[in-house]
Amino acid sequence: MKAPARAHPLWLAFMLHRLSGLALALFLPAHFWLLSLALTQPQRLDSFLQFAENPIVKIAEFGLVLLLSVHIFGGLRLLALEFMPWSHSQKTLAAGAVGLSLFISTIFLLQAL
């Protein structure tokens, strides 16, 4: 009996790509608002930048970089599916992309702390 499609590793890679894109789309308005503070209320921006030195904020930045790198590598995976012939090694490449994303975001976190 075949396993359900939702248990397939590439379906999980697809969902990770979708969810990371959604999270990044929800983050962007807050990011643009914060950038607008530089023009409209520089003292509030300065107070936020002091708050951003908090270790919990650094961990949240790690999560943001992880989402961004997962989304980038997920997009590259989709391009590979579109333009390259199918091979079973694509599961390994998808897992490697998640691992590389975690590695990149961990380096960012270690440099931020």
N, C-alpha and C positions, 0 to 999 in steps of 0.2 A: 504494500500500500504506500502511495506517495505521501510525503510530508506536506503539510499545508504550505502554500506559497509564502505566508507571512513568517514562517520559520526559516526561510532561505536567507543566508547571510547577505546576499545582494539586496534583498528587500529591506533588511535592517539598515544597510548602507544608504538606500534610497530614503528611508524615514529619517535617518540622522541628517542627511543633506536637507530635507524639507524642514525639519525642526530647527536646525541651526540657521537656516535662511529666515524663518519666522522670527526667531529670537533676535537676529541682527536687525530685521525690519522694525521690530518693536523698540530696539535700542536707539536707532537713528534719530527719531524726533527728540529724545532726551539729549542726545549728543549735540544736535543742532541748536537746541535751546541753550545748552551750556556754552557753546561757542558764541552765541549771540550776547551772552553776558559780557564778553570781552569788549564789545562795542557799546553796550547800553549801561551796564553796571559793573565796572571793573573791580570795585571793592568786594562785591558778592562773588565774583570769579576768584579773587584772591583767597577769600575764606573757604571756597570749595576746594581750591588747590591745596590748602593746608589740611583740609579734611581728607583729601586723596592720599596723604602720606600714611594714613591708618593702614595697618597690616590687613585688615579685612577687605579694604578697598583694593589692595594689591592682589588679594586672592580673587576678588571679583574680576579684576583686569585679566588675571590668568584665565578665568572662564571665558571672558570675551575673546581673548586671543585664540583660545582653544576652539570656540565656535567659528571664528573667522577662518582658521586653518582647516578645520573639518569641512567647512562650506567650500573653500577653494579646492581642496582635494576631491571632494564629492563632485564638484563641477568638472574637474579634469577626468574623473571616472566616467561621467556621463558623455564627455567628448570622446573618450576612448570607446565607449559602447557604440556611439554613432559612427565613428570613422574607422574602427579597426574590426577585424573579424573576431567572432566570439571564441574564447578559449577558457578552459577551466581555471587557468591561473588568475583570472580576473578576481576571484574571491580572495586570493592571496594578496593581490594588489590593493584591493579595498581594505583589507585588514592592515596592510602596510601603510596605507594613507592615514588611517586612524592612529596608528602608532607614531608616524612621523608628525602628525598634528599634535599629539600629546607631548612629544619630544620638543617641538618648537615652542609650545606654550609653557612648558616647564623651564626651558632656558630663559624665556621672558620673565617668568616669575622669580627665578633665582637672581637675575640681574636687577629686578625691581626691589627685592628685599635687600 
